[in-house]
């Protein structure tokens, strides 16, 4: 998928798909917390573990979002 097409598809799903919208919000929360953790000069062991865990969760959410995008695109193309 090209970038402008991807962006417009994301915008469309943000407005029409509650599941996609919630995944995007959760992705944003993880991104915010990862920024906080990466700003720490000397993170504790717990903070380092949290960072690794959040990165994995964030990637899983991104995969779910991409899957929804592909599914939406597939159903949109069936109608044409």
Backbone as JSON Lines, residues from 0, in Angstrom:
{"i":0,"aa":"X","n":[0.84,-1.19,0.0],"ca":[0.0,0.0,0.0],"c":[0.88,1.24,0.0]}
{"i":1,"aa":"X","n":[0.54,2.18,-0.86],"ca":[1.31,3.42,-0.87],"c":[0.91,4.29,0.31]}
{"i":2,"aa":"X","n":[1.75,5.26,0.67],"ca":[1.57,6.0,1.91],"c":[0.29,6.84,1.93]}
{"i":3,"aa":"X","n":[-0.01,7.6,0.89],"ca":[-1.2,8.44,0.93],"c":[-2.46,7.57,0.97]}
{"i":4,"aa":"X","n":[-2.44,6.49,0.29],"ca":[-3.57,5.55,0.32],"c":[-3.71,4.97,1.73]}
{"i":5,"aa":"X","n":[-2.6,4.63,2.34],"ca":[-2.6,4.09,3.7],"c":[-3.14,5.12,4.68]}
{"i":6,"aa":"X","n":[-2.7,6.36,4.55],"ca":[-3.17,7.42,5.45],"c":[-4.67,7.64,5.31]}
{"i":7,"aa":"X","n":[-5.17,7.67,4.1],"ca":[-6.6,7.89,3.91],"c":[-7.4,6.69,4.41]}
{"i":8,"aa":"X","n":[-6.86,5.5,4.25],"ca":[-7.52,4.3,4.76],"c":[-7.58,4.33,6.28]}
{"i":9,"aa":"X","n":[-6.48,4.75,6.92],"ca":[-6.46,4.88,8.38],"c":[-7.5,5.88,8.85]}
{"i":10,"aa":"X","n":[-7.57,7.02,8.18],"ca":[-8.55,8.05,8.54],"c":[-9.98,7.5,8.4]}
{"i":11,"aa":"X","n":[-10.23,6.79,7.34],"ca":[-11.55,6.22,7.11],"c":[-11.91,5.23,8.22]}
{"i":12,"aa":"X","n":[-10.97,4.36,8.55],"ca":[-11.22,3.37,9.6],"c":[-11.33,4.02,10.98]}
{"i":13,"aa":"X","n":[-10.6,5.09,11.22],"ca":[-10.71,5.8,12.49],"c":[-12.12,6.33,12.69]}
{"i":14,"aa":"X","n":[-12.75,6.76,11.61],"ca":[-14.09,7.32,11.74],"c":[-15.18,6.25,11.67]}
{"i":15,"aa":"X","n":[-14.92,5.12,11.03],"ca":[-15.99,4.15,10.8],"c":[-15.87,2.85,11.59]}
{"i":16,"aa":"X","n":[-14.69,2.55,12.13],"ca":[-14.48,1.25,12.76],"c":[-14.06,1.42,14.23]}
{"i":17,"aa":"X","n":[-14.96,1.14,15.18],"ca":[-14.63,1.31,16.6],"c":[-13.45,0.45,17.06]}
{"i":18,"aa":"X","n":[-13.32,-0.75,16.52],"ca":[-12.21,-1.63,16.9],"c":[-10.87,-1.0,16.47]}
{"i":19,"aa":"X","n":[-10.82,-0.5,15.25],"ca":[-9.6,0.14,14.75],"c":[-9.27,1.37,15.59]}
{"i":20,"aa":"X","n":[-10.3,2.15,15.91],"ca":[-10.13,3.38,16.69],"c":[-9.53,3.05,18.06]}
{"i":21,"aa":"X","n":[-10.05,2.02,18.72],"ca":[-9.54,1.62,20.03],"c":[-8.11,1.11,19.94]}
{"i":22,"aa":"X","n":[-7.81,0.34,18.91],"ca":[-6.43,-0.13,18.71],"c":[-5.49,1.06,18.51]}
{"i":23,"aa":"X","n":[-5.92,2.05,17.75],"ca":[-5.08,3.22,17.51],"c":[-4.83,3.99,18.81]}
{"i":24,"aa":"X","n":[-5.87,4.1,19.64],"ca":[-5.71,4.78,20.93],"c":[-4.72,4.03,21.82]}
{"i":25,"aa":"X","n":[-4.88,2.72,21.87],"ca":[-3.99,1.9,22.69],"c":[-2.56,2.0,22.18]}
{"i":26,"aa":"X","n":[-2.38,1.97,20.87],"ca":[-1.06,2.12,20.26],"c":[-0.44,3.46,20.68]}
{"i":27,"aa":"X","n":[-1.25,4.51,20.68],"ca":[-0.77,5.83,21.1],"c":[-0.37,5.86,22.56]}
{"i":28,"aa":"X","n":[-1.13,5.19,23.41],"ca":[-0.79,5.14,24.85],"c":[0.55,4.42,25.04]}
{"i":29,"aa":"X","n":[0.73,3.32,24.33],"ca":[2.0,2.6,24.43],"c":[3.15,3.46,23.93]}
{"i":30,"aa":"X","n":[2.92,4.16,22.84],"ca":[3.96,5.04,22.28],"c":[4.35,6.12,23.29]}
{"i":31,"aa":"X","n":[3.36,6.7,23.95],"ca":[3.63,7.74,24.95],"c":[4.45,7.18,26.1]}
{"i":32,"aa":"X","n":[4.06,6.04,26.6],"ca":[4.79,5.43,27.73],"c":[6.2,5.04,27.31]}
{"i":33,"aa":"X","n":[6.36,4.54,26.1],"ca":[7.7,4.19,25.61],"c":[8.58,5.44,25.52]}
{"i":34,"aa":"X","n":[8.0,6.57,25.14],"ca":[8.77,7.82,25.1],"c":[9.24,8.2,26.49]}
{"i":35,"aa":"X","n":[8.35,8.03,27.47],"ca":[8.72,8.33,28.85],"c":[9.86,7.41,29.32]}
{"i":36,"aa":"X","n":[9.73,6.14,29.02],"ca":[10.75,5.18,29.45],"c":[12.09,5.42,28.76]}
{"i":37,"aa":"X","n":[12.06,5.76,27.49],"ca":[13.32,5.96,26.77],"c":[14.03,7.24,27.21]}
{"i":38,"aa":"X","n":[13.29,8.14,27.84],"ca":[13.89,9.39,28.33],"c":[14.63,9.18,29.65]}
{"i":39,"aa":"X","n":[14.43,8.05,30.29],"ca":[15.09,7.78,31.57],"c":[16.57,7.48,31.35]}
{"i":40,"aa":"X","n":[17.41,8.15,32.12],"ca":[18.85,7.94,32.0],"c":[19.25,6.57,32.55]}
{"i":41,"aa":"X","n":[18.67,6.19,33.67],"ca":[19.01,4.92,34.31],"c":[17.73,4.16,34.68]}
{"i":42,"aa":"X","n":[17.1,3.53,33.7],"ca":[15.87,2.8,34.01],"c":[16.13,1.59,34.91]}
{"i":43,"aa":"X","n":[15.19,1.33,35.8],"ca":[15.29,0.16,36.67],"c":[15.05,-1.11,35.84]}
{"i":44,"aa":"X","n":[15.29,-2.24,36.47],"ca":[15.03,-3.51,35.79],"c":[13.57,-3.62,35.39]}
{"i":45,"aa":"X","n":[12.67,-3.18,36.29],"ca":[11.24,-3.22,36.0],"c":[10.89,-2.33,34.81]}
{"i":46,"aa":"X","n":[11.5,-1.16,34.76],"ca":[11.23,-0.24,33.65],"c":[11.78,-0.79,32.34]}
{"i":47,"aa":"X","n":[12.92,-1.45,32.39],"ca":[13.47,-2.05,31.18],"c":[12.57,-3.18,30.69]}
{"i":48,"aa":"X","n":[12.06,-3.97,31.62],"ca":[11.14,-5.05,31.26],"c":[9.84,-4.48,30.69]}
{"i":49,"aa":"X","n":[9.35,-3.42,31.32],"ca":[8.13,-2.77,30.82],"c":[8.34,-2.27,29.39]}
{"i":50,"aa":"X","n":[9.51,-1.71,29.12],"ca":[9.79,-1.2,27.78],"c":[9.76,-2.32,26.74]}
{"i":51,"aa":"X","n":[10.39,-3.43,27.05],"ca":[10.4,-4.57,26.13],"c":[8.99,-5.09,25.91]}
{"i":52,"aa":"X","n":[8.23,-5.21,26.99],"ca":[6.86,-5.71,26.91],"c":[5.98,-4.78,26.08]}
{"i":53,"aa":"X","n":[6.12,-3.47,26.33],"ca":[5.32,-2.49,25.58],"c":[5.65,-2.52,24.09]}
{"i":54,"aa":"X","n":[6.92,-2.69,23.77],"ca":[7.31,-2.75,22.36],"c":[6.64,-3.94,21.67]}
{"i":55,"aa":"X","n":[6.58,-5.06,22.36],"ca":[5.94,-6.25,21.79],"c":[4.44,-6.04,21.64]}
{"i":56,"aa":"X","n":[3.82,-5.45,22.67],"ca":[2.38,-5.19,22.6],"c":[2.06,-4.19,21.5]}
{"i":57,"aa":"X","n":[2.89,-3.17,21.38],"ca":[2.68,-2.14,20.36],"c":[2.78,-2.76,18.96]}
{"i":58,"aa":"X","n":[3.73,-3.63,18.76],"ca":[3.88,-4.29,17.47],"c":[2.69,-5.19,17.17]}
{"i":59,"aa":"X","n":[2.19,-5.9,18.19],"ca":[1.03,-6.76,18.0],"c":[-0.2,-5.93,17.61]}
{"i":60,"aa":"X","n":[-0.35,-4.78,18.23],"ca":[-1.48,-3.9,17.89],"c":[-1.33,-3.38,16.48]}
{"i":61,"aa":"X","n":[-0.12,-3.02,16.11],"ca":[0.12,-2.53,14.75],"c":[-0.24,-3.61,13.74]}
{"i":62,"aa":"X","n":[0.09,-4.86,14.05],"ca":[-0.28,-5.97,13.17],"c":[-1.79,-6.11,13.06]}
{"i":63,"aa":"X","n":[-2.49,-5.97,14.19],"ca":[-3.95,-6.05,14.18],"c":[-4.55,-4.93,13.33]}
{"i":64,"aa":"X","n":[-4.0,-3.73,13.48],"ca":[-4.49,-2.59,12.71],"c":[-4.27,-2.83,11.22]}
{"i":65,"aa":"X","n":[-3.1,-3.33,10.87],"ca":[-2.79,-3.6,9.47],"c":[-3.73,-4.66,8.91]}
{"i":66,"aa":"X","n":[-4.01,-5.67,9.71],"ca":[-4.93,-6.72,9.3],"c":[-6.32,-6.15,9.02]}
{"i":67,"aa":"X","n":[-6.78,-5.27,9.89],"ca":[-8.08,-4.62,9.67],"c":[-8.07,-3.78,8.4]}
{"i":68,"aa":"X","n":[-6.95,-3.12,8.15],"ca":[-6.83,-2.3,6.94],"c":[-6.91,-3.18,5.69]}
{"i":69,"aa":"X","n":[-6.2,-4.29,5.71],"ca":[-6.24,-5.2,4.56],"c":[-7.63,-5.78,4.36]}
{"i":70,"aa":"X","n":[-8.26,-6.15,5.45],"ca":[-9.62,-6.7,5.39],"c":[-10.59,-5.66,4.82]}
{"i":71,"aa":"X","n":[-10.48,-4.44,5.27],"ca":[-11.35,-3.36,4.78],"c":[-11.11,-3.13,3.29]}
{"i":72,"aa":"X","n":[-9.84,-3.1,2.92],"ca":[-9.5,-2.87,1.51],"c":[-10.02,-4.0,0.62]}
{"i":73,"aa":"X","n":[-9.92,-5.23,1.11],"ca":[-10.4,-6.38,0.37],"c":[-11.92,-6.3,0.15]}
{"i":74,"aa":"X","n":[-12.66,-5.98,1.21],"ca":[-14.12,-5.89,1.08],"c":[-14.53,-4.69,0.23]}
{"i":75,"aa":"X","n":[-13.75,-3.62,0.27],"ca":[-14.06,-2.45,-0.56],"c":[-13.84,-2.78,-2.03]}
{"i":76,"aa":"X","n":[-12.83,-3.56,-2.34],"ca":[-12.53,-3.91,-3.72],"c":[-13.52,-4.93,-4.27]}
{"i":77,"aa":"X","n":[-14.15,-5.72,-3.42],"ca":[-15.13,-6.7,-3.87],"c":[-16.34,-5.98,-4.47]}
{"i":78,"aa":"X","n":[-16.68,-4.83,-3.89],"ca":[-17.83,-4.07,-4.38],"c":[-17.6,-3.4,-5.71]}
{"i":79,"aa":"X","n":[-16.35,-3.35,-6.17],"ca":[-16.05,-2.66,-7.44],"c":[-15.94,-3.61,-8.58]}
